[in-house]
Amino acid sequence: MPAQRTLRQVAPVTGIGLHSGQKVSIALKPAPANFGIRFLRADLGVEIPAHVSCLGGAQQLQTGLRKDNASVETVEHLLSALTSLGVDNVLIEMNQAEVPIMDGSAAPWVYLIQAAGTRELAAPRRTIEILSPVEVRDGDKRIAVYPSKDFKVTYTISFDHPLLRHQEKTLDITEQVFVDEIAPARTFGFLKEVEMLRQRGQALGGSLDNAVVIGETGVLNPLRFDDEFVRHKMLDAIGDLALLGAPIRGHLVVQRGGHALHTAFAAELLRQPDAWRYVDASAPAAAPVAARVPARQPAR
Ligand SMILES: [Zn+2]
């Protein structure tokens, strides 16, 4: 029976924040069952759970959490790696607000977690099983989740740029698929926006070492996948949904999403408790929705 997991040992690393440009020391530490994923601003003595209830700020370029006077920023790539590698319980200790960007992907976090190793705890893993569709729309942006026996993501991006007008991808997200197909995909940005971001004090730590930069006619650094952009959006969505506090069993479908839409959706899902239920990961998937309809309450 799938049990909750934590790290086998402490995993420390240093890096710089993409937006702050500041050097940060971070350590992933083993935690007990039902602890969940929590950040600790060691410099402020404040613990911040990785949960939608702690979302703070506009969530435009990154996903940030806030509690009391403390915040943690750019949490999504690390959360994506932790949840995809089945790390349910971990304390993430930091001495600065922003999680280091590393190479702009989740691959360095995968490496760090795998190097530390994981171990089982004496408690079953709890999963969110989707029972009926939930959707959030914002103009031409859309995100929805549908019942599915496994976690699956379909992502579509459309930009007004010749290099990435339209990319769509669907993947069943197992640990191995995440490691091979999603984790290496890097953050991307448009060259023409870099100067504007810097004037606003953002992207100060950004460089060709940690982001794919898209110019007018081509990318400034070699791609890891032809469709690296849509893969990175999948990475972001998985990390943002980790703020639900439990892995999801359902099919996530996103069109033109971003952190604001992903996180708004996570919050909306928790506001619709009729649309899902917690199950131990060992429990079989529920019967098809149609077979269960008579037993369900009428729609409101
Ligand atoms: Zn990202």
Boltz pocket constraint, residues with backbone or C-beta under 6 A from the ligand:
constraints:
  - pocket:
      binder: B
      contacts: [[A, 76], [A, 77], [A, 104], [A, 187], [A, 232], [A, 236]]
      max_distance: 6.0
